[in-house]
Each structure stands twice: as C-alpha cells, then as structure tokens.
C-alpha cells in the first residue's frame, strides 16, 4: 500500500513546477550525449594520448621547452590521423547461420557470415569480430557498394561437449594505433549444442509384464494382452486359451499365443559432484553413459524421468534430451544421495538407474539405494576410466563398472 501513495506524492510535486524540472532534465541529457559519444569512440589509450598532448601544451606555455611542444604536436597529429582513419560509412547489416545447431564432439562446423550494405552509399572497409565461446575469430570486411553482399565462412571443430554461443558479430572500425575505435553489434548470438558421444544400445527389456500401456517385447507367452497367433494344443495348456473357431476349422485344438507387453518407468540420474570423478575425462564418460541410456529409453518410447542435480525433466524426443545433456556441468554442492531426488520426482519407477563416478565408494552406494522400493530394479553404473568392465550383483542393486563407452552395450546386453 505504500507504493501507490508514494507514486501519488511524486506526481503532486511534479505538478507544482513542471517547466523548470523538465528544462533541467533536457539540458542534462543534452550535456551527457557528447560525453557518451566520446566514450564510445575514444579508447582509454586515446584519452591518454589526448591528455598527454594537453599537458605538454600547457607546460610549454609556462616553461617554453621546445621538447614539450614537439611532443604535443606529435600526440595531436596522431589523434588527427586516428580520427581520419576511423571515418567512413559502416552501415552494414549482417546475419549468422550454421548448417545445424545440434552437433557431436569432433564435428567440423562452418559458420556462414553474411554481410550486406543496405544503404545507398558505399561503405568503408572494416574488421569483423565473431565470438566462438571464449574465442574470437577476426576477419577483414572490404568496402561494399550499395546493396552489395559478401559471404564469409568461419570454420571451427567441436572439441568438447558444451552449449557453445556463436556470436555476436561485431564490426570494428578504427586506427592502427588503437586511439579511436568505432564498434557496433550487427548479428545476435545463436547457441550451438555440442552433444556427448553416445553408444547405440539394444532394446532395454527390464519392465513389468502385462501392462495395458506397455510396449511389445518380442517374447511369446501363453497369457497376455497383445494377441500374436495360434499354435497346436500341448498337454498342460489352459483350456481357456483354446480358439474354438480355428479348432472347428482345422479339427485340432488350437491355442492362442500372445506377445508379452512391458512397461518400464525409468528414473535416470547422474551424479555431478566433481569429487566423485578422477578427472574431467571420467566425468565426460559418465555423461556419455547417461546420454546413451536416456536416448535408448526415448527411442523405445519408454516413460523416462531424468534428474541432474536439482533439475528434473521428462524428455519426449532424443534431440531435446541430448541438448540438455550438452548443458550438464559439475556441481560440488550436489546432494550425494541421488535416490532422494529420484524418489521425490518418480516414486513409482520400475527401474532406477544411477550413473556415478569411480570415486564413489561401494558402501556409500549401498546406503544410497536403501530407500528405494524392493519391487523396483536398481542399476548403478560406475564409470572408471581404463578399468575392466565388470558386473557385481548385490541384494538391492546391480553395480556395473564401465571403463570406456564401448563397454556399455555389452554390459547392458548382459543385464537385459
């Protein structure tokens, strides 16, 4: 209630003397414009040279040392030359484009830079500066005639997983001394998603049979919901499964067969505490393992809940999921008990899968999985660079050691 009262009070004071306050504001704004202009064009070095020229000129008027006069003249001439070299029309327009914004580590990506002179007068030559993450790529822009357009290609190789900002593109015009610089942004930034490497997996078969919302598994059984075909009667078959119409036609008892359906609600988590990993390479291996399992679940249209630190999502397509994997970063503040978040966001999952680092102690893992429901399957994938792949079965969970990404399909094939 205090804000409306304050607002009314300010308006009342404004009515008492609007002309005087308005004129003062106009004069202040007009006085600041030249300063903003000078600050945007004159570099700190330029201000230093200009101040040096003024000091030398003032000092010469008192002491009459010709050396001071010479330095004043040289500094002044440098400023005049710098201003002359910085003049010219830089009314460019520009656009950035990449063939794809979804890449994989190791891809070579060309960035097409399109620069155009939309005006009616020729432009001067300038320098282009394109930001590629923390790096900068500089290139020359020639003088362009009216409506002329120039295309420049800048290539870079993706060396690590990241959400890489490409751009903005800045146009710079100035002098070789760096005294005067004219810079403006022409093209805004675009994000390129560099995905982790993934391993192609076979079908993940862990699940609960006989679920109306399940997916066909390929296994043929005698009692389920998805009809597959018929076979001849064998002793011990349930007579309720006899298909009497086919029996009457063939003269033999025919039994219905079904394809087993399974529904797997998967809760997939990755530990991002850097203290659980030997180095950055092991952390990247964990991200690749996490991404590989998540992509396979999405491709099989399995219900998936993914958890990274405090963030939770239910991805519906593989590309969006891989984009989120590009943004995974280490976090030393992470809750070490990954099952707490998994149970909070997905308490009824049939498969809990945790990807952890090689520094995660087995006893810590045992305590971590204790709160999980006994009816669910728990799989812990431990990444340990260079280690021999192995599988250890405990009462409450299965612990698999992954030494390299190629181990994952074989390990998951055994667990299936």
C-alpha positions in Angstrom: 0.0 0.0 0.0 3.0 2.3 0.4 3.9 2.3 -3.3 0.7 3.9 -4.7 0.9 6.6 -2.0 4.5 7.4 -2.9 3.5 7.4 -6.6 0.7 10.0 -5.9 3.0 12.1 -3.8 5.6 12.3 -6.5 3.0 13.3 -9.1 1.7 16.0 -6.9 5.2 17.5 -6.5 5.7 17.3 -10.3 2.6 19.5 -11.0 3.9 22.3 -8.8 6.9 23.2 -11.1 6.9 21.1 -14.2 8.6 23.5 -16.6 11.7 24.1 -14.6 12.3 20.4 -13.8 11.7 19.4 -17.4 14.2 22.0 -18.7 16.9 20.9 -16.3 16.4 17.3 -17.4 16.6 18.2 -21.1 19.9 20.2 -20.5 21.4 17.4 -18.5 20.6 14.8 -21.2 22.0 17.1 -23.9 25.1 17.6 -21.9 25.6 13.8 -21.5 25.2 13.0 -25.1 28.6 14.4 -26.2 30.3 12.5 -23.3 28.7 9.3 -24.3 29.7 9.8 -27.9 33.3 10.5 -26.9 33.4 7.5 -24.6 32.1 5.2 -27.3 34.6 6.3 -29.9 37.8 7.3 -28.0 39.7 4.4 -26.4 41.4 4.6 -23.0 44.7 4.8 -24.9 43.2 7.6 -27.0 42.2 9.5 -23.8 45.8 9.1 -22.5 47.4 10.5 -25.7 44.9 13.4 -25.8 45.6 14.2 -22.1 49.3 13.9 -22.8 49.0 16.5 -25.6 47.1 18.9 -23.5 49.6 18.6 -20.6 52.5 19.1 -22.9 50.9 22.1 -24.5 50.0 23.8 -21.1 53.5 23.0 -19.8 55.2 24.6 -22.9 53.3 27.8 -22.3 55.0 28.1 -18.9 58.5 26.7 -19.3 59.0 27.2 -23.1 60.7 23.9 -23.6 60.5 23.0 -27.3 60.7 19.3 -26.5 57.3 19.7 -24.8 55.9 21.5 -27.9 57.2 18.7 -30.2 55.6 16.0 -28.0 52.3 18.0 -28.0 52.4 18.3 -31.8 53.2 14.6 -32.3 50.4 13.5 -30.0 47.9 15.9 -31.6 48.9 14.7 -35.1 48.4 11.1 -34.0 44.9 11.9 -32.8 44.0 13.7 -36.0 45.3 10.8 -38.1 43.4 8.3 -36.0 40.2 10.3 -36.4 40.7 10.4 -40.2 41.3 6.7 -40.4 38.2 6.0 -38.4 35.9 7.9 -40.6 33.7 6.2 -43.2 30.3 4.6 -43.6 29.9 1.4 -41.5 26.2 1.0 -42.0 26.4 -2.8 -42.5 23.7 -5.4 -41.8 24.7 -9.0 -41.1 23.3 -12.4 -40.3 24.8 -15.7 -38.9 23.9 -19.2 -39.9 25.1 -22.7 -39.2 24.1 -25.9 -41.1 22.9 -27.5 -37.8 22.7 -26.3 -34.2 22.9 -29.9 -32.9 26.4 -31.3 -33.2 28.6 -34.0 -31.7 32.1 -33.8 -30.3 34.6 -33.8 -33.2 32.3 -32.3 -35.9 33.7 -29.5 -38.1 31.2 -26.7 -38.3 31.2 -23.9 -40.8 29.6 -20.6 -39.7 28.3 -18.6 -42.6 28.6 -14.8 -42.1 26.5 -12.7 -44.5 27.4 -9.0 -44.5 25.4 -6.6 -46.6 25.4 -2.9 -47.4 21.7 -2.0 -47.3 22.2 1.8 -47.8 22.6 4.0 -50.9 26.2 5.0 -50.3 29.3 2.8 -50.3 30.7 1.5 -47.1 34.3 1.7 -45.9 36.5 -1.4 -45.1 36.3 -2.6 -41.5 37.1 -5.6 -39.3 34.7 -8.3 -38.3 35.0 -10.0 -34.9 33.0 -13.2 -34.3 32.8 -14.7 -30.9 33.0 -18.5 -30.7 32.5 -19.2 -27.0 35.6 -17.8 -25.3 37.5 -17.4 -28.5 37.3 -14.7 -31.2 37.7 -15.0 -34.9 38.7 -11.8 -36.7 38.4 -11.2 -40.5 38.5 -8.3 -42.9 35.4 -6.8 -44.4 36.0 -5.0 -47.7 34.3 -1.8 -48.9 30.8 -2.7 -50.2 28.9 -0.9 -52.9 25.2 -0.1 -52.2 23.1 -3.3 -51.9 26.3 -5.4 -52.3 26.6 -8.5 -50.1 29.6 -10.6 -49.0 29.7 -14.1 -47.6 32.5 -15.3 -45.3 32.8 -18.8 -43.8 34.4 -19.3 -40.4 35.1 -23.0 -39.5 35.7 -24.5 -36.1 36.0 -28.0 -34.7 33.9 -29.1 -31.7 36.4 -30.4 -29.2 34.2 -30.8 -26.1 30.6 -31.1 -25.0 29.0 -27.7 -24.4 26.3 -25.3 -25.2 28.5 -23.1 -27.4 27.4 -19.4 -28.0 28.3 -18.4 -31.6 28.2 -14.6 -31.9 27.5 -11.9 -31.5 29.2 -10.4 -34.6 30.8 -7.1 -34.1 32.0 -4.6 -36.7 35.1 -2.6 -35.7 36.5 0.5 -37.4 39.5 2.3 -36.1 43.1 3.3 -36.5 46.3 1.2 -36.3 47.3 3.0 -33.1 44.1 1.9 -31.2 43.3 5.5 -30.3 39.9 5.7 -31.9 37.6 2.8 -32.3 34.1 2.5 -33.6 32.3 -0.8 -32.7 28.7 -2.0 -33.1 26.9 -5.3 -32.9 25.2 -6.5 -36.1 24.2 -10.1 -35.5 22.9 -11.5 -32.2 24.2 -14.7 -30.6 23.0 -18.2 -31.5 23.5 -21.3 -29.4 25.0 -24.4 -30.8 24.5 -27.7 -28.8 27.5 -30.0 -28.9 26.2 -33.4 -27.8 28.2 -36.0 -25.9 29.3 -39.2 -27.7 26.8 -42.0 -27.2 26.8 -45.7 -27.7 23.9 -47.4 -29.6 22.2 -50.0 -27.3 20.0 -52.9 -27.9 16.4 -53.0 -26.6 16.1 -52.4 -22.9 13.8 -55.2 -21.7 13.6 -54.5 -18.0 9.9 -53.9 -17.1 6.7 -55.2 -15.8 4.7 -57.7 -17.9 1.0 -57.4 -18.6 0.5 -53.7 -18.6 -2.1 -52.1 -20.8 0.2 -49.2 -21.6 3.2 -51.4 -22.2 5.3 -52.0 -25.3 5.6 -55.3 -27.2 8.8 -57.0 -26.1 9.1 -59.8 -28.8 8.7 -62.6 -26.2 5.9 -65.0 -27.0 3.8 -66.2 -24.0 0.5 -68.0 -23.4 -1.3 -65.4 -21.5 -1.1 -61.6 -22.0 -2.9 -58.8 -23.7 -1.3 -58.4 -27.2 -2.5 -61.3 -29.5 0.2 -62.9 -31.6 -1.0 -66.1 -33.2 -2.1 -69.7 -32.8 -0.4 -73.0 -32.1 -1.4 -76.6 -31.6 -2.5 -77.8 -28.2 0.1 -79.3 -25.9 -0.6 -81.3 -22.7 -0.9 -79.0 -19.8 -2.2 -76.0 -21.7 -5.0 -73.9 -20.2 -8.3 -74.8 -22.0 -9.4 -71.2 -21.5 -6.9 -70.2 -24.2 -8.4 -72.6 -26.9 -9.5 -70.7 -30.0 -12.7 -72.7 -30.8 -13.4 -71.3 -34.3 -9.9 -72.3 -35.6 -10.3 -75.6 -33.8 -13.5 -76.3 -35.6 -12.0 -75.4 -39.0 -8.8 -77.4 -38.6 -10.1 -80.3 -36.5 -7.2 -79.8 -34.0 -7.2 -77.9 -30.7 -5.6 -74.5 -31.3 -4.2 -72.4 -28.5 -3.9 -68.6 -28.6 -0.4 -67.1 -28.2 0.4 -63.5 -27.1 3.3 -61.2 -27.2 4.4 -60.1 -23.8 4.0 -56.4 -23.2 6.1 -54.5 -20.7 6.0 -51.0 -19.3 9.1 -49.5 -17.8 9.0 -46.2 -16.0 12.7 -45.3 -15.8 14.2 -42.8 -13.4 17.7 -41.9 -14.7 20.1 -39.9 -12.6 23.7 -38.8 -12.9 26.0 -37.6 -10.1 27.7 -34.3 -11.0 29.8 -33.9 -7.9 33.4 -33.4 -9.3 34.9 -35.1 -6.2 33.3 -38.4 -7.3 35.4 -38.4 -10.5 39.1 -38.8 -11.1 39.3 -36.1 -13.8 37.2 -34.3 -16.4 37.5 -37.2 -18.9 35.8 -39.6 -16.4 33.0 -37.1 -15.9 32.5 -36.9 -19.7 32.4 -40.7 -19.9 29.6 -40.6 -17.2 27.7 -38.0 -19.3 28.0 -40.2 -22.4 26.7 -43.3 -20.5 23.8 -41.2 -19.1 23.0 -39.9 -22.5 23.2 -43.3 -24.2 20.7 -44.9 -21.8 18.4 -41.9 -22.0 18.3 -41.9 -25.8 17.5 -45.6 -25.9 14.6 -45.1 -23.5 13.2 -42.3 -25.6 13.6 -44.3 -28.8 11.7 -47.1 -27.3 9.0 -44.7 -26.1 9.6 -45.7 -22.5 8.4 -43.3 -19.9 11.5 -41.5 -18.7 12.3 -39.2 -15.8 15.8 -37.7 -15.8 17.4 -36.0 -12.9 20.5 -33.8 -12.9 21.4 -32.2 -9.6 18.2 -30.3 -8.7 16.7 -30.3 -12.2 14.0 -32.8 -13.3 12.6 -33.4 -16.7 10.6 -36.0 -18.7 12.0 -35.8 -22.3 9.9 -36.8 -25.2 12.4 -36.7 -28.0 16.1 -37.7 -28.3 17.3 -34.4 -29.7 15.9 -32.3 -26.9 17.3 -34.8 -24.3 20.8 -34.5 -25.9 20.5 -30.8 -25.9 20.0 -30.9 -22.1 23.0 -33.3 -21.8 25.2 -30.6 -23.5 24.5 -28.3 -20.6 25.4 -30.7 -17.8 28.1 -29.1 -15.5 29.9 -30.3 -12.4 28.4 -29.1 -9.1 30.2 -29.6 -5.8 27.0 -28.6 -3.9 25.1 -31.6 -5.2 23.2 -33.8 -2.7 25.3 -37.1 -2.6 22.2 -39.2 -2.0 20.8 -39.4 -5.6 17.9 -41.6 -4.5 16.3 -38.8 -2.5 15.6 -36.7 -5.6 14.7 -39.8 -7.6 12.0 -40.9 -5.1 10.7 -37.3 -4.8 10.1 -36.9 -8.6 9.4 -40.6 -9.5 8.3 -42.7 -6.5 6.7 -45.5 -8.6 9.5 -46.2 -11.2 10.1 -49.8 -12.1 13.8 -49.1 -13.0 16.1 -46.7 -11.1 19.4 -46.1 -12.9 22.2 -44.1 -11.4 25.4 -43.1 -13.2 28.2 -42.2 -10.7 32.0 -41.7 -10.8 34.7 -44.1 -9.9 35.5 -42.4 -6.6 32.0 -43.2 -5.3 32.5 -45.8 -2.5 30.5 -49.0 -2.6 29.4 -48.6 1.0 28.1 -45.1 0.1 26.2 -46.6 -2.9 24.6 -49.3 -0.6 23.3 -46.6 1.7 22.1 -44.6 -1.2 19.9 -47.3 -2.7 18.4 -48.4 0.7 15.3 -46.2 0.5 14.3 -47.5 -3.0 11.2 -49.8 -3.2 12.1 -53.5 -3.2 9.7 -54.1 -6.2 11.9 -51.9 -8.4 15.1 -52.8 -10.3 18.1 -50.7 -9.3 21.1 -50.4 -11.6 24.2 -48.4 -10.7 26.7 -47.7 -13.5 30.1 -46.6 -12.2 32.5 -45.0 -14.7 36.1 -45.8 -14.1 38.4 -44.8 -17.0 40.6 -47.7 -18.1 39.1 -50.2 -15.7 38.0 -53.7 -16.7 34.2 -53.9 -17.3 32.5 -55.9 -14.6 29.1 -56.6 -13.1 28.5 -57.2 -9.4 25.1 -58.3 -8.0 24.0 -57.2 -4.5 20.7 -57.9 -2.7 19.2 -54.5 -3.5 21.0 -53.4 -6.7 23.4 -54.3 -9.6 26.7 -52.5 -9.8 28.3 -52.3 -13.3 31.8 -50.8 -13.9 32.3 -49.0 -17.2 35.9 -48.5 -18.3 35.1 -47.0 -21.7 32.0 -46.1 -23.7 32.3 -49.3 -25.9 31.7 -51.4 -22.7 28.2 -50.1 -22.2 26.4 -52.1 -25.0 27.9 -55.3 -23.8 27.2 -54.6 -20.1 23.6 -53.6 -20.9 23.2 -56.7 -23.1 24.2 -59.0 -20.1 21.8 -57.1 -17.8 18.9 -57.4 -20.2 
